[in-house]
């Protein structure tokens, strides 16, 4: 009959690897193994009499992992229940319609103006980087952007006046 300390010294790396694969997180795996070993130490007299106490420890790590997941799920459900209920959530269709409208307006712009807006506000490039991509001067990038905004502004004003 192996002592608790001897078994842990021999099996801790394997238990830790097993828990790491289960949890996908080394820190969480260490917590799971530690909690399982605390429980195992309290019952060591009974566990040591088993044919394969190492397999039982693996089972304890597994059940501790499941227990942790259940506690997290229960905690998340409680937090969700405590949140105030919104009468009306945001309408996701509005966002899609606005994005579609924006892409339609961008498609109507000349290619360089459209490229400048997309590279600046979608790709987050600086004016210098945009100038390199378009092979033009930095001042030209600013002119293209100003003209694009002016065209979009005129288009929006015309739509609002209808």
C-alpha positions in Angstrom: 0.0 0.0 0.0 1.5 3.3 -1.2 1.3 6.4 0.9 -0.5 9.5 -0.3 2.8 11.4 -0.6 4.4 8.7 -2.6 1.5 8.4 -5.0 1.3 12.1 -5.5 5.1 12.4 -6.1 4.8 9.8 -8.8 1.5 10.8 -10.4 1.2 14.6 -10.0 2.8 15.5 -13.4 0.4 13.0 -15.2 -2.6 14.3 -13.2 -1.7 17.9 -14.1 -1.3 17.1 -17.8 -4.7 15.3 -17.7 -6.4 18.3 -16.1 -4.7 20.7 -18.5 -6.2 18.8 -21.4 -9.6 18.7 -19.8 -9.7 22.4 -18.9 -7.6 23.8 -21.7 -6.0 26.2 -19.1 -2.9 25.3 -17.1 -3.8 27.5 -14.2 -7.3 26.2 -14.0 -5.9 22.7 -14.3 -3.7 23.2 -11.2 -6.7 24.4 -9.2 -8.8 21.4 -10.3 -6.0 19.0 -9.3 -5.4 20.7 -6.0 -9.1 20.6 -5.1 -9.3 16.9 -6.1 -6.1 16.1 -4.0 -7.5 17.9 -1.0 -10.6 15.7 -1.2 -8.5 12.6 -1.8 -6.2 13.2 1.2 -9.3 13.3 3.5 -10.4 9.9 2.2 -6.9 8.4 1.6 -7.5 5.4 3.9 -10.3 4.1 1.7 -8.7 5.1 -1.6 -5.4 3.4 -0.8 -7.1 0.1 -0.5 -8.2 0.2 -4.1 -6.4 -1.8 -6.8 -5.5 1.3 -8.8 -5.7 4.4 -6.6 -4.1 6.5 -9.5 -7.2 5.7 -11.7 -9.4 6.8 -8.9 -7.5 10.1 -8.6 -8.0 10.7 -12.3 -11.7 10.1 -11.8 -11.7 12.6 -8.9 -9.9 15.2 -11.2 -12.6 14.6 -13.8 -15.5 15.0 -11.3 -13.9 18.1 -9.9 -13.7 19.5 -13.4 -17.4 18.8 -14.0 -18.3 20.3 -10.6 -16.3 23.4 -11.4 -18.2 23.8 -14.8 -21.5 23.3 -13.1 -20.7 25.9 -10.4 -19.6 28.4 -13.2 -22.8 27.7 -15.1 -24.9 28.2 -12.0 -23.1 31.4 -11.2 -23.6 32.7 -14.7 -27.3 31.8 -14.6 -27.7 33.7 -11.3 -25.9 36.7 -12.7 -28.2 36.6 -15.7 -31.3 36.4 -13.5 -30.2 39.4 -11.4 -29.8 41.6 -14.5 -32.8 43.8 -15.1 -35.0 42.6 -18.0 -34.9 45.0 -20.9 -38.3 45.7 -22.4 -36.9 45.9 -25.9 -33.4 44.9 -26.9 -31.7 46.6 -29.8 -33.0 45.6 -33.2 -30.2 43.8 -34.9 -31.8 44.3 -38.3 -31.2 48.1 -38.0 -27.5 47.5 -37.7 -27.4 45.3 -40.8 -29.5 47.8 -42.7 -27.1 50.6 -41.7 -24.0 48.6 -42.7 -25.6 47.7 -46.0 -26.5 51.3 -46.7 -22.9 52.4 -45.8 -21.4 49.8 -48.2 -23.8 50.9 -51.0 -22.8 54.5 -50.5 -19.1 53.6 -50.4 -19.5 51.6 -53.7 -20.8 54.7 -55.4 -17.6 56.6 -54.6 -14.7 56.8 -57.1 -12.2 54.0 -56.4 -9.5 56.1 -54.8 -11.9 57.9 -52.5 -13.5 54.6 -51.5 -10.0 53.1 -51.0 -8.9 55.9 -48.7 -12.0 55.6 -46.5 -11.7 51.9 -46.3 -8.0 51.9 -45.6 -8.3 54.6 -42.9 -11.5 53.6 -41.1 -11.7 49.9 -41.7 -8.0 48.9 -41.9 -6.9 51.7 -39.5 -3.9 52.8 -41.6 -2.3 56.2 -41.2 -2.2 58.7 -44.1 1.4 57.8 -44.8 0.6 54.1 -45.0 -2.4 54.8 -47.3 -0.2 57.0 -49.5 2.2 54.0 -49.8 -0.6 51.6 -50.7 -2.1 54.0 -53.3 1.3 55.2 -54.5 0.4 58.9 -54.1 1.3 61.9 -51.9 0.1 62.2 -48.4 -1.6 65.4 -49.4 -3.5 63.5 -52.1 -4.8 61.1 -49.5 -6.2 64.0 -47.5 -7.8 65.4 -50.6 -9.4 62.1 -51.5 -10.8 61.7 -48.0 -12.2 65.3 -48.0 -13.9 64.7 -51.4 -15.3 61.4 -50.3 -16.8 62.9 -47.1 -18.2 65.8 -49.1 -19.8 63.4 -51.6 -21.3 61.3 -48.7 -22.6 64.4 -47.0 -24.3 65.6 -50.2 -25.8 62.2 -50.7 -27.2 62.1 -47.2 -28.6 65.7 -47.4 -30.3 64.8 -50.7 -31.9 61.7 -49.1 -33.0 63.6 -46.0 -34.7 66.3 -48.1 -36.8 63.8 -49.9 
